[in-house]
Amino acid sequence: MANSAPDPAKPGEALQKTRLLVIDLASGEIRDLHFRSHDPEAGERYIVRLQWTPDGREILVQTVPRRQNRLFLHAIHPATGAARVVLSEESSAWVDSRPAVRFVGETRQFLWLSDISGWRHLSLVDMDTGEARQLTQGEWEVLDVAGTSAERREAYIVAAHPLPEHRSLLAVHLDTGAMRMLAGPGGSHAGHFAPTGHHYLHTHSSLEEPPSQHIRSVDSAAAGCTFSVGTPRANPLREAGLETVGPWKIFWLETEGGRRLRARMLLPPRLRTERRHPALIYTYGGPGSQVVVDAWAGKRDLWHRWLAQQGYVVLMVDNRGTGGRGRDFLTRPAGCLGLLEVDDQIAAARYLQAQPYVHPERIGIWGWSYGGYMAVMCMLAEASVFRAAAAVAPVTDWTLYDTIYTE
């Protein structure tokens, strides 16, 4: 059967028109709510997120205009279509759509992630008044809300805390903002919480440890009451004959221009300072991404370790525009994709050239998707630095990409 769905609009083309419909499951009636954004300058717009409130009284709708510099959270009555704005945000660069909001039990309070303070933090919002109270603060970012407990008045969050590569699991009190560490710092931690919020499935990994899972209590006094999920498997590094490679070194790379970039490096196990080793940079570099994360990276990481075993130096750097370092760092490339990010990867290559154990004329770069685009752009911008580049599935013509990403 042929696919009748329209192709996504390309940059400069008119956006597909969208409608908001409600289906009555009992009668089968379909109602058009004739929804219009309350953004007076919206023009063409995207509907980026839909969800019901827990009591079913309203539909929450997130919209952004085509320019994507404002975000509106609307509450709509499903029977009448009456709409109101719960909250809105604006940025001179762009605003990111938010995940589906998480309500606190059966209350009319929900949790909202916002970088309006300059760093992405957690706020508690009153559904009826729109009043927001920021719960976390500091030069670090909340990445996700993993769960809540209305009884304990706590939210459970995953945060790039205290360093950008960390994925720490923390409990935040909804009344005082007091925080306590459930798991971390160091490595990557995630939690899938029971509806009561008393216990959670804890998943942990690091660059040197594959994922493992345990059932844990959120009560710090009962933190030892855990048990493993599944049967522990053999270390894949040992299975692949790579146990002598590593560990990864995570550090601040300072460029010649004084910029501080988070980086990770893997050296050959038999590094000889009198020998000049070839080096390979792996990049992604797209907005909000990170390649410098202390988490198990799967088969791609095994391949990089094999390269190190063969004598290569492997380097990854999070350039300007990547995540975990605040809104200013994230939005630097706004309106000029492929310039600042490429400058930072070239600076990383120059850092390698300055190391006594790296062959300055044998540095390559590779990436996939946006990383493929970066590899091509780096080679075009500074071929004298890179001996070779490999671009997998790169964006080679922005006019052929979709509007919501490109514009």
N, C-alpha and C positions, 0 to 999 in steps of 0.2 A: 504494500500500500504506500502510495507517495505521501511524503510528509507535507502537510498543507500549512505548517507554521511558517510565518514570514521570517525572512532573514533579519538578524539584528541590524539596526540602522548604522550606517558608516558615518565617520566624522563629516559634519556639514549637512547631512541628510535630515529630513524631518523624522522625529521620533514616532514610533507607533503609538496610537491613542489607546489609553487603558480606561477601563470602567471597573467600578467596584460593585459586585453583585452579591446578594444573599439568597440562598436557597432554603426554603422551608421544607425540612425533611418529611414532615407529615403530609403536606399537601402537594409538594413538588413545585410550588410557586417560586418563580425567580423574580426578585425585586432588584431593580437598578437604583442604587442609592444616590445617583447623580452627584457623586462626591466631587467637590472642588477644594483645592488647597487654599488655606487661609493666607498663604504667602502672596502679598500684593504684587510681587514682581516675578512670580513663578513662570508664567508663560508655559512653555513645555516643561513637563515634570516627569520624574520617576516615582512610582510607588515601590519602595524598597523593602518594606516589611509589613506583615499583617499578623495580628493575633487577637484572640478574645481575652477579655478580662476574666479572672477566675469565676466571677459570679454570672458571667454571660450577659451582663447589662450593656456592655459597649464593645466596640471593635477598636483596637489601637492600630493606627496606620502611620507609618513613617514615610515622609516624602522629602525629596530634594529637587530643586529646580535643575534645569539642564546644566547650568553653570556649576552646580554642586557646592556652592559656597554657603548654603543655609540648609538646616534640617528642621523639619516640623514634626512633632508627635501629636497627632490628632486623636481624639476620642469621638466615635461616631455611634449614634443610636441605631441599632440594626433595623428597627421598624420604621422610623421616620426619616432617617438619613441626617438628622440634626448633628452638626459637627462642632467641636470646640477644640482649641489648641491647649494641650496640657503643658507643653514646653517647646522652646525653640532654641537653636544655636546658630551662630554665624562665624565665618572665618574668612580672612582675606585670601587664603590659599584654597583649601577645600575642607569639607567635613566628611567624615566617614559615617556610613550608616551603622547603627548599633545592632547587636544581637537582640533577639526577642527579650523584652524586659522580664525580670524575675520578680514576682510578687512575694511579699512576706506573709506566708500562710494564706489565710482567708481575709487579710486586712486590705485596705485600700492604699497601702504603701508599696512602692516598688523600688528596685535598685537600678541605677542608671550610671553608665560609664561616660565620662566627659573629660576632655583635655582643655576645658575652658580656662583652667588655672595655669596652663602651660605644660602640664603633665597629666596623663590619663589617670583619673582617680574615681573613686566610688562615692556616689551620692545616694541619699535616701529621699525619695520624692513622694509627696502627697498627691494622690490621684485626683482629688477633688479641687485642690487649690493650686496645684503645680509648684508649690513651695519645695525647694530642693535644699538639702543640708549636706555639705561635703563631709564625708566620714574619714577619708584617708588623705594624706598630704606628704609632700617631700619630693625630692628629685629622683623618683622611680615611678614605675607605671603598673597599674592594675590591668591585667590582660583578659581576665574572665571571671565571671561569678559562677562558682562551681555548685553552690547550694546555699540554703538558708535554714534557720531554725527559729520559728516564731516563738516557741517556748523559751528558748535560751536567749532570744533577741540577738542572734548572731548571723552574720553573712560569712561565707567561706569563699575565699578568692584565690586565684592564681596570679602571682605578681612577678615582674622582672625586678626582684628585690633580694639583696641590696645592690646587685650588679646586673647590667643588661642581659647577660647570658643565663642568669638564674631563672628558674621557674619554681618559686617557693609557694607553699600552700599555707595560708594564714586565716585565722579567725578574727573578724572585726565586730566589735559590739555596736549594735545599731543605735544605742542611746548615747554612749560616751565616745565612740570611735577608738576605744582601746583595742590594741592588736596583740595577738599571741601567735607564735609560730607553731603550726601543726607538723610541718615537714619542710626541711631545708635549714639554712641556705645551702647551696651547692647541689648540682644535679637538677633534674627536672621532675616535678611532682604534680600529679593531677589527682582529683578526687571525684568520685561519683557517690553522692550522699543519699542516704535513706530519707524518706519523706519526713521522718521525725527530726532528722539532723543529728541523731545520737551516734551513728556509725557511718563509715564511708569505705568505699573500695579505693584503696590508695595504689596508684601506679607510679613507680619510680624508675628512672634510668639516668645514665650519664654518658659522657663520651666514651667511657671505659667499661660501662656496665649495661647489658641489655635490659629491657623492661622486666620488672617483677611486680607482682601484685599481692597485697595483703588487705585483710579486713581490720580496720582500726576503729577505736573509739575517739570521739572528739574531746572527751574528758581527759585532760592532761594527767589526772591521777590514775587513769586506767590505760595510759598509753601503751603499757606493756601487754595488754590483753589483745593480742593479734594472732592471726593465723594466716599461713600462706595460701594462695589460690593457685591450683594447678601443681604440676610436678616440675621442680627446677630442672632446667636443661643445662647441658654442658656449655661452657663459655664458647661462643662462636669464634672468638679470636683464636682460641686454642685449636678448635676444629679446622680453621682455615690456615693454621700454621703461622699466624700473625701475632702470637702472644708476646713476641720480643719487640714489636713495633709500638712506639709511643712511650709515654702518654702525650696527648695533645697539650700544648702550652697555650694558655689564653693570656693575652697581655694587651696593654695599650700601645698601639703603634703611632709614633709621632712622625708626621710628615715634615718635609723640609719647610713647608709653610706654617708649621706650628699647630696643625690640626691633630686632634687626638681621636683615633679610630680604634674600635674594638676589633681584635684580630685573634686568630688561632693558627698555630703552626705545628706541623709534624715533621720531625727530622729523621733521617735514615738511622737505623739502629747502630750502624757501624760508621758514624760520622767521622770523617777524617778531615781535620782542619787544613791539612796540607793539600787536600784535593778540592777541586771546584766541582760542586754537584749541580746538576740541572734542577730547575725549580718549575712548579706548576701552580698557578693561581686558579682557584675555583670561585666563581662569583654568581650571585643572582642579582642583588642590588636594587630590586624594584621597591616602590613605596611601601613602607611598613613591614618589609620582610626582614629576616635575620638569618645569616648562615653561622654566626658565632653564637651558638646556643649549647649549653652543657647538657645535651640529650643524645641518646643513642641514635645514630644517623643511618643505620641499616646498610644495605648492600653498596650504596655509593661510598660510604665511609670505608667499607672493607676494601673497595677498589683503591681508594686513596692510600690506605695503609699498605696495600700491595706495592703501589708505586714507591712509597717510602722504603719498603723492603728492598726494592730494586735500586735504591740510591737517589731517589728524588726528594727534594724539599717541597712540601705542600703547604700553601698559605691560603687563608680565607680572611677577608676583611669586610666589615660592614661599613659601607660608604655613607656619605650624607644622603638622607632620604629614607634610611632604613629605620626600623622600629626600636622601641625600648629606651629611647634617649630624649623623649620630650617632643612637644609639637614643633618647636623651632628647628630642631635637627631634622625632623620628619619632613617638613614642608619646604626645606631649602630648594629642592629642584622644581617647585611649582612653576609651570609655564615654560620650563626649559629642560625637559627630560633628556637624559643622555649627555649632559655637559658636566655638571659637578660630580655626578657619580663616576663618570669615566676619569675625571681628574684624580679622584681618590684612588681608583684602581691603578692608575699609572704611578701615583705616589707610592703605592704598595710595591709595585715592581721595582721602583728606584730604591726602596728600602732593601729589597732582596739583593739588588746589585751591590749595595754597600756592605753586605755580609761577607766575611772572608772565606766562608765555605760554599758560596754560591757562584756558579759560573755566570758572569754578567751578560753573556751573549747567548745563554741557553735558558731563557725564561719564556714559558708559554702561559696561555690563559684559556679557560673554557667555561661554558655555562649553557644553561637550558632555558628556553623561552625568553623571559626578560634577560636572563643571564647570557643567552645566545646573542641577543641584541647588544649587550654590554661587551661581549668578546669581539664582535665585529667592530663596534665603535672604538674600542681600545686599539685594535690593530690599525684602523684607519687614522686615528688621532696621533699615534706614536709608534709607528712600525719599528723605529730604531730601538725600542725597549723590548718588544716582544718578538721572539724568533718564530712563533707559530700561535695560531688560535683555532679552537674548535667551537663552532656555534651550532647547537642542536635546537631545532624548531625556533629560530629567532624571529622577532618582529623585524621585517625588512622594509615595510611600507606602512606607516601609521594610517594612511588613508584607507587601508583595507581592514583595519581593526574595528572594534566596536566603539560606540560613542562614549559609553559610561566610563570606560577605562582611559581612552585616548584623550578625551576632551577635559 
